[in-house]
């Protein structure tokens, strides 16, 4: 932990300290004991490499003067120590005048003893030998016959032919001094760490930092400030406004108001400047300014954007990836292509599995924001509090368990790009209000912060629910709906573009056969007819799911109606009328999922969960539905009980 150096007046103190240190039972402490009888010995002593010094009386005063950067702990002379010395003097030298001579800490409390007892004595404070010699001489002239004190006063007294009584320190005082020394080292280490953190922060900050005191004189300046502000090494102590008037430090000192995000020209460079007052008890006692070249900020933003790309916040799909020649899908692609040229918000509606995110990514990649990030989040996949922190970010201490470094939100990550809010219908009324503010003001505020952050983001939202109905039911804010529904894109279900079923199946089947390293497979006429008859309540996602199963199973190179029936469950008439998702379920989970047929539906859900090891994502994939739909079906099934 550290090193303790003890300047001791007599060997017994060293023995006690060694015993006490051993009782700490901590091998990290190093102990150095030096016997010093005179303060002059300390002054002439070599440099001491230690964390704390323990000493007593005049020696402690000398140690503080000799080693100003090292904490010195006094071994206090207690009233009991003085009483013992006085009684010893009275017993050894009865009826002789006594005087207690020592440092202020040594003689502290002597007068109180005189008031409480019948003992009578003189008290004299000394600082060092040059002070002690004449003091003891004067006491001798005044009739004092016994000097009571520490090592140095008693040695001088004996040299002058005066009787002397040495004040010994009790074990309790030495124990308390040692504990105080340990605490001093621990505090010093913490201060050193804090100081090193502060120094590192200053030295490695890209922002120039200049601090001034209450008189406007520079008290602190870092390397970046010297570089950006062209300051000299002698800047500390000079008037801040005389060297860098653009920072407005004098104005901040005078009015006590912060100035944030100002653009000023320092030298020949445009700088982003923040000036903040330093206040103690509501009184301005100084100010700090930070400034940084705007060109550096833009360069850093570019680096951050590249890192975002590396994290996968990019749109992968383009309009060319959308398979289908039907009039319905081509009409949707044409509308989306027109929307990509604009910057207005887009609301994509359609049943689950119709390809809403593919369209969102394609709109992003076809627009002028294509070089920016594409950030997607499923609003139904996270609870309200977690979704809020993901969208808006948070600062340190915003809530229990928050990262100490805070977290950047998705809206900030999507700056100068696009954010895709899937299943927007599932957000809570509270979050709807927060989202409305982003849409209106184009700014966000992190959780736990009071600072507004502007964002330049295009919002694309998607839902498989009827937002108009939800709005009439007061489950979705009207003002938010009309902010989102500026450009609407409605995607057709697969059953309304049946001419695209076979091209999609061939595309997916070829993809998975290649992925699984299986021979290419073809679909016979009876298989094609079977695919065309299916209603595809799960839409393209369900069809892709079926293609993957057909590619994975070893049915041979030709796929007929029988092979398709092995992996396809015909949808009931009620399922085919649903406007949300109700995809087919493969055996052995091939039970009807109709909520009205309670027992079979619960059995199907239970069997899917059991087969997937109660992994909700895998169970949803097995059923051919989204995880959100699985949660909803489980809740409906539980409510039906």
URZITA-V977091 format. One record per residue. N is the residue number from 1. PSI is psi in degrees with one decimal (* if undefined). NEAR is the number of other ideal C-beta (glycine too) atoms within 10 Angstrom. Layout:
((N,PSI,NEAR) (N,PSI,NEAR))
This chain:
((1,-43.0,14) (2,-178.1,16) (3,134.2,16) (4,124.4,23) (5,130.4,22) (6,120.9,27) (7,109.1,28) (8,146.8,24) (9,-25.3,24) (10,155.4,15) (11,-31.8,10) (12,-35.2,13) (13,-41.8,24) (14,-40.7,18) (15,-44.4,12) (16,-42.6,18) (17,-42.5,22) (18,-41.9,13) (19,-42.8,12) (20,-38.5,16) (21,-39.1,19) (22,-30.2,11) (23,-19.5,10) (24,-25.7,14) (25,46.5,7) (26,107.7,10) (27,-7.4,7) (28,-9.9,8) (29,129.6,18) (30,134.6,13) (31,132.3,18) (32,125.5,13) (33,127.4,17) (34,125.3,17) (35,127.5,14) (36,117.9,21) (37,-27.2,16) (38,147.1,18) (39,-31.6,28) (40,-27.8,14) (41,-35.8,15) (42,-44.1,24) (43,-34.6,13) (44,-1.1,8) (45,153.8,15) (46,170.6,6) (47,138.4,7) (48,123.3,16) (49,93.7,9) (50,167.8,19) (51,-26.7,21) (52,150.3,22) (53,135.6,27) (54,129.2,27) (55,-176.9,26) (56,141.5,31) (57,-131.1,27) (58,-33.4,31) (59,-37.4,28) (60,-39.1,24) (61,-44.7,21) (62,-37.7,26) (63,-38.6,26) (64,-38.2,16) (65,-36.4,14) (66,-34.7,18) (67,73.2,17) (68,-21.1,8) (69,-1.2,4) (70,129.6,17) (71,136.5,18) (72,127.0,22) (73,126.6,24) (74,135.7,22) (75,107.6,30) (76,140.0,22) (77,113.2,27) (78,168.3,17) (79,-33.5,14) (80,-40.1,13) (81,-42.6,19) (82,-42.4,23) (83,-42.6,16) (84,-42.2,15) (85,-40.5,19) (86,-43.9,23) (87,-39.1,13) (88,-42.0,16) (89,-43.1,23) (90,-36.4,17) (91,-40.7,9) (92,-34.2,11) (93,70.4,15) (94,145.2,7) (95,18.2,6) (96,145.1,14) (97,136.6,14) (98,155.1,22) (99,133.5,26) (100,122.7,27) (101,128.5,28) (102,-172.0,27) (103,170.8,26) (104,-39.7,13) (105,-27.6,17) (106,-38.1,28) (107,-0.4,21) (108,130.0,17) (109,-3.0,17) (110,-40.2,23) (111,-35.4,12) (112,-35.9,11) (113,-40.1,17) (114,-37.2,16) (115,-30.8,7) (116,-11.7,10) (117,178.0,11) (118,8.3,6) (119,140.5,16) (120,132.8,9) (121,164.2,19) (122,157.0,17) (123,128.5,16) (124,128.3,20) (125,131.6,17) (126,159.3,27) (127,-41.3,15) (128,-173.3,19) (129,-41.5,17) (130,-26.9,11) (131,-35.2,14) (132,-39.4,26) (133,-54.1,16) (134,-31.7,10) (135,-46.4,19) (136,-34.1,25) (137,-42.1,13) (138,-40.0,12) (139,-39.5,23) (140,-42.3,16) (141,-30.4,8) (142,0.3,10) (143,3.7,10) (144,133.9,21) (145,-15.5,16) (146,128.6,22) (147,125.7,30) (148,125.6,28) (149,-163.6,29) (150,-164.3,25) (151,-52.5,21) (152,-48.7,27) (153,-37.1,31) (154,-35.7,23) (155,-41.0,18) (156,-41.4,22) (157,-45.0,25) (158,-35.7,12) (159,-29.2,11) (160,2.5,14) (161,24.0,7) (162,141.7,20) (163,147.5,17) (164,145.4,20) (165,124.6,23) (166,133.2,16) (167,116.0,26) (168,145.4,15) (169,134.5,23) (170,159.6,16) (171,-34.0,12) (172,-43.0,12) (173,-38.6,19) (174,-39.7,23) (175,-47.4,16) (176,-36.5,15) (177,-41.3,23) (178,-43.4,24) (179,-39.9,13) (180,-36.8,17) (181,-42.2,25) (182,-44.8,20) (183,-38.7,13) (184,-39.5,20) (185,-43.9,20) (186,-43.3,14) (187,-41.0,11) (188,-39.8,15) (189,-42.7,13) (190,-41.1,10) (191,-36.9,10) (192,-42.1,11) (193,-45.4,10) (194,-40.8,10) (195,-40.5,10) (196,-38.3,10) (197,-44.9,10) (198,-43.8,11) (199,-42.8,11) (200,-41.4,10) (201,-45.0,11) (202,-46.2,17) (203,-30.8,10) (204,4.0,10) (205,133.8,15) (206,-19.5,12) (207,141.1,20) (208,135.0,25) (209,124.9,18) (210,128.1,28) (211,143.1,21) (212,155.0,27) (213,-171.9,16) (214,-20.7,14) (215,2.3,10) (216,11.6,18) (217,140.6,17) (218,125.5,23) (219,-16.6,16) (220,139.2,16) (221,136.3,23) (222,176.2,20) (223,-38.9,14) (224,-36.5,22) (225,-39.2,28) (226,-35.8,15) (227,-53.7,11) (228,-33.5,22) (229,2.2,21) (230,46.0,12) (231,153.6,19) (232,168.9,8) (233,-22.9,7) (234,22.6,8) (235,-34.0,18) (236,130.5,13) (237,-12.8,9) (238,161.9,16) (239,126.9,15) (240,-42.2,27) (241,-20.0,18) (242,-33.5,11) (243,-41.1,18) (244,73.6,28) (245,-23.8,14) (246,-23.8,16) (247,-19.5,29) (248,33.7,20) (249,-39.1,27) (250,-38.4,17) (251,-41.0,15) (252,-38.8,24) (253,-39.5,22) (254,-44.4,13) (255,-18.7,12) (256,21.7,14) (257,142.6,11) (258,147.7,12) (259,113.8,19) (260,141.6,11) (261,25.7,8) (262,148.2,15) (263,116.5,9) (264,156.1,18) (265,117.5,10) (266,117.4,20) (267,-119.7,12) (268,10.2,6) (269,142.6,15) (270,129.2,13) (271,143.6,25) (272,119.5,17) (273,133.9,23) (274,130.7,16) (275,124.6,24) (276,133.7,16) (277,149.8,19) (278,119.9,18) (279,138.5,12) (280,121.3,9) (281,45.4,5) (282,12.4,6) (283,131.7,10) (284,119.4,16) (285,1.3,12) (286,-175.9,22) (287,153.8,28) (288,136.5,19) (289,137.3,26) (290,142.0,22) (291,149.2,24) (292,140.7,22) (293,134.0,20) (294,-33.2,12) (295,-37.4,11) (296,-39.3,16) (297,-43.5,14) (298,-39.4,9) (299,-41.5,11) (300,-38.0,12) (301,-38.6,12) (302,-40.7,11) (303,-40.9,9) (304,-40.4,15) (305,-40.2,18) (306,-37.3,9) (307,-37.0,11) (308,-42.2,19) (309,-41.0,14) (310,-26.9,9) (311,-2.4,10) (312,9.9,9) (313,61.1,19) (314,152.8,17) (315,127.8,24) (316,-27.1,12) (317,152.6,18) (318,169.9,15) (319,-28.2,17) (320,-20.6,9) (321,-10.3,13) (322,114.6,18) (323,133.4,15) (324,140.1,21) (325,5.2,10) (326,156.4,17) (327,-37.9,11) (328,-45.2,17) (329,-34.7,23) (330,-36.1,14) (331,-40.0,12) (332,-40.5,23) (333,-41.2,17) (334,-43.3,11) (335,-43.9,17) (336,-36.9,22) (337,-39.9,14) (338,-40.9,13) (339,-30.5,22) (340,-23.4,22) (341,-10.7,10) (342,175.8,14) (343,6.6,13) (344,160.6,9) (345,148.5,19) (346,135.0,26) (347,115.8,21) (348,123.9,27) (349,151.4,21) (350,158.5,20) (351,161.8,24) (352,135.8,24) (353,6.8,25) (354,-6.0,26) (355,35.5,24) (356,-41.2,23) (357,-33.4,18) (358,-41.6,19) (359,-40.2,27) (360,-44.3,26) (361,-38.2,23) (362,-40.1,23) (363,-43.8,32) (364,-47.0,27) (365,-18.7,20) (366,-7.7,18) (367,-177.8,18) (368,-8.8,11) (369,9.4,21) (370,-27.1,16) (371,-11.0,10) (372,175.7,23) (373,153.6,25) (374,114.5,27) (375,124.4,25) (376,142.8,19) (377,140.1,17) (378,111.3,18) (379,-17.5,23) (380,-8.8,19) (381,-11.5,16) (382,146.8,16) (383,163.1,8) (384,-50.3,14) (385,-41.9,13) (386,-39.8,10) (387,-40.6,20) (388,-44.9,21) (389,-32.4,21) (390,-41.5,17) (391,-44.1,25) (392,-12.3,24) (393,178.6,23) (394,163.9,20) (395,169.2,17) (396,133.8,12) (397,8.9,10) (398,-33.3,18) (399,167.4,11) (400,128.2,5) (401,-0.6,5) (402,142.6,16) (403,141.9,11) (404,-24.4,6) (405,2.3,8) (406,-174.0,17) (407,137.0,17) (408,137.2,15) (409,169.1,23) (410,-32.4,22) (411,-38.8,23) (412,-39.6,19) (413,-29.5,19) (414,6.0,26) (415,130.1,21) (416,20.7,14) (417,-144.2,24) (418,140.4,25) (419,132.5,26) (420,114.9,27) (421,95.6,24) (422,147.5,23) (423,52.2,20) (424,-23.1,26) (425,-17.2,19) (426,-0.6,19) (427,152.1,24) (428,161.6,14) (429,-37.1,12) (430,-47.5,11) (431,-28.9,19) (432,-39.4,16) (433,-41.6,13) (434,-40.7,15) (435,-36.8,25) (436,-40.0,16) (437,-40.0,13) (438,-42.0,19) (439,-36.0,17) (440,-47.1,11) (441,-14.9,12) (442,45.4,12) (443,152.6,12) (444,165.4,23) (445,123.6,18) (446,152.0,21) (447,132.8,18) (448,5.2,15) (449,159.2,16) (450,15.1,7) (451,130.8,8) (452,133.8,12) (453,115.8,16) (454,143.4,11) (455,142.4,19) (456,94.4,12) (457,137.5,24) (458,135.6,23) (459,125.7,21) (460,120.4,27) (461,155.0,28) (462,150.4,26) (463,153.1,22) (464,10.8,23) (465,164.6,16) (466,96.3,15) (467,-31.4,20) (468,-44.9,13) (469,-42.2,10) (470,-34.1,15) (471,-42.2,17) (472,-30.4,11) (473,4.9,9) (474,32.9,9) (475,-8.2,13) (476,131.8,22) (477,134.2,18) (478,-44.0,12) (479,-34.6,13) (480,-40.2,22) (481,-47.0,19) (482,-21.5,11) (483,-34.3,18) (484,-38.5,25) (485,56.6,16) (486,-51.2,14) (487,114.0,18) (488,137.1,13) (489,116.4,21) (490,122.6,13) (491,132.7,25) (492,145.3,19) (493,161.2,22) (494,-30.7,28) (495,-16.3,15) (496,3.2,14) (497,59.6,23) (498,-23.1,15) (499,-13.2,13) (500,-7.1,22) (501,-50.3,20) (502,-44.1,14) (503,-39.7,13) (504,-43.9,20) (505,-43.0,22) (506,-41.5,16) (507,-50.5,16) (508,-40.8,20) (509,-43.5,22) (510,-39.7,15) (511,-47.8,14) (512,-32.3,17) (513,-40.5,18) (514,-41.5,11) (515,-40.4,11) (516,1.6,10) (517,46.2,6) (518,154.6,16) (519,149.4,8) (520,142.2,10) (521,148.5,21) (522,157.6,12) (523,125.6,22) (524,170.1,15) (525,-39.8,9) (526,-34.1,14) (527,-41.3,22) (528,-41.1,19) (529,-38.5,13) (530,-40.0,20) (531,-38.1,22) (532,-30.0,12) (533,-21.8,12) (534,143.3,21) (535,-14.0,22) (536,60.8,27) (537,-23.8,27) (538,2.1,29) (539,-145.3,25) (540,-34.9,26) (541,-41.8,21) (542,-42.0,25) (543,-41.4,24) (544,-39.2,21) (545,-43.6,22) (546,-40.3,24) (547,-40.7,25) (548,-40.8,18) (549,-41.9,17) (550,-37.1,24) (551,-32.7,21) (552,-35.1,14) (553,144.8,14) (554,77.6,6) (555,-0.3,16) (556,-175.6,10) (557,-15.5,10) (558,132.4,11) (559,122.4,26) (560,-171.3,17) (561,-35.4,18) (562,-43.7,12) (563,-36.6,21) (564,-39.9,24) (565,-27.0,13) (566,-27.7,14) (567,0.0,20) (568,130.8,24) (569,121.0,20) (570,137.6,14) (571,142.7,23) (572,165.7,16) (573,-34.5,8) (574,-37.4,14) (575,-39.2,19) (576,-15.9,15) (577,-7.8,11) (578,143.0,17) (579,-3.7,14) (580,-163.5,15) (581,136.6,23) (582,63.7,28) (583,167.1,28) (584,158.0,24) (585,126.5,24) (586,155.4,18) (587,150.4,11) (588,16.9,11) (589,22.2,22) (590,72.5,14) (591,150.4,21) (592,142.3,18) (593,14.9,28) (594,132.2,15) (595,-31.6,16) (596,-29.4,8) (597,82.7,15) (598,-53.9,13) (599,-50.4,10) (600,-38.0,12) (601,-45.9,19) (602,-37.7,19) (603,-39.9,15) (604,-44.4,23) (605,-44.4,22) (606,-40.2,16) (607,-39.2,18) (608,-42.4,27) (609,-40.3,20) (610,-43.3,11) (611,-27.7,14) (612,8.6,17) (613,30.5,8) (614,32.4,11) (615,113.0,12) (616,-38.0,14) (617,-44.9,11) (618,-37.6,15) (619,-41.9,23) (620,-40.8,21) (621,-38.8,18) (622,-36.8,20) (623,-15.5,27) (624,23.9,28) (625,170.0,28) (626,162.5,25) (627,-38.4,16) (628,-42.0,20) (629,-38.2,21) (630,-45.9,20) (631,-42.5,14) (632,-40.4,17) (633,-39.6,21) (634,-41.2,16) (635,-44.1,10) (636,-38.5,14) (637,-41.3,19) (638,-41.0,10) (639,-32.5,8) (640,-20.8,12) (641,*,6))
